Amino acid sequence: MNNRRYGLAIVADITGIRWEIQDYGDKLQDAFKRHVVATWPYEGDSPDGRPPAPVRAKYEVLLGRGEFVSMGEPSLNIVELIADSEDCAFDQPCLYGFHVESHAVYCHNSGWLYAPRKCRRGENNQLHADCGGFKANPGLTRCL
């Protein structure tokens, strides 16, 4: 049974900037050891917020899963935990967009392998529907 854990990272050092798939082993004590499985040059952020296709393909094969799966409940981050409940709402065009007043919109699409921590829509006139993990919010009654 393969219990190996992999991570995907953008790494910058004196040799340049690159994508890395890292193998963290299959035991808890291996968590601080990192073995680089594969690298690709980093060529800037993609418009859809996902890694380039060859990086995604290799990562998904190693994980044994596709880009989208059904997973458990999303966890909240520290900003969401300390915010007053009346300052938080799933009131975004995307079903997974959790808005925290005076902070940001956080992505809670836990079934999307490449979900960003914060929603990137609204930046540089990007449309919500252009996001790879977008699903229309049926409860939204106003257009944002």
Secondary structure, 3 states (H helix, E strand, C coil): CCCCCEEEEEEEECCEEEEEEEECCCCHHHCCCCEEEEEEECCCCCCCCCCCHHHHHHHHHHHCCCCECCCCCCCCCHHHHHCCHHHEECCCCECCEEEECCCEEEECCCCECCCCCECCCCHHHCCHHHCCCCCECCCCCCCC
